[in-house]
Amino acid sequence: MLNGKPHFIGGFVLGALVCGSVAVYAGVYVPTTTWIANTLLYSDATDQINVLADIQPNTALIMQEVGLRFNSLDTAGKKQNWDFATYQVEEMTAAFNKLSVTRPSRKAALDAFIAASLPPVTSAIAAQDKAAFKTAMATLATDCTTCHTNSGKGFLPVKAGKSVMPIK
């Protein structure tokens, strides 16, 4: 404190020293297996990537976000809030892309779904055509259900509505 006020220069210097120390330490850090909780599953340093893969969001978690976006998209179209509808399609696509990274075995199916199922919705939004949007959403729900069935999750049929999750 200088005259009852915090001493800015001293705090700045201390902050710079701490940040500099962290940066230097980070530059020389070499990971070891000691941080791995289960050394029976992950036995060496090259296997550490599996630890990171195992903690990524699973399909069900990401699809919950997609379901919320689906319902928000449906509501946005019904209310003709086209900007919000556009945003929901963008966020839904981002969630699918994230899933393509965290679950690469699903990438081909997700890419095909995005390419085939979302353009009718985006076209209806661009045209601000409520009737076309309603038709596109019905088709999107069917496409979602088909994808779920093809993924062994046929017990998750999709239907637009007001529920938290758009499952029938």
Helices and strands as residue ranges (DSSP letters): H 8-28, G 33-35, G 45-47, H 48-54, H 59-78, H 82-102, G 104-106, H 107-117, H 119-127, H 130-150
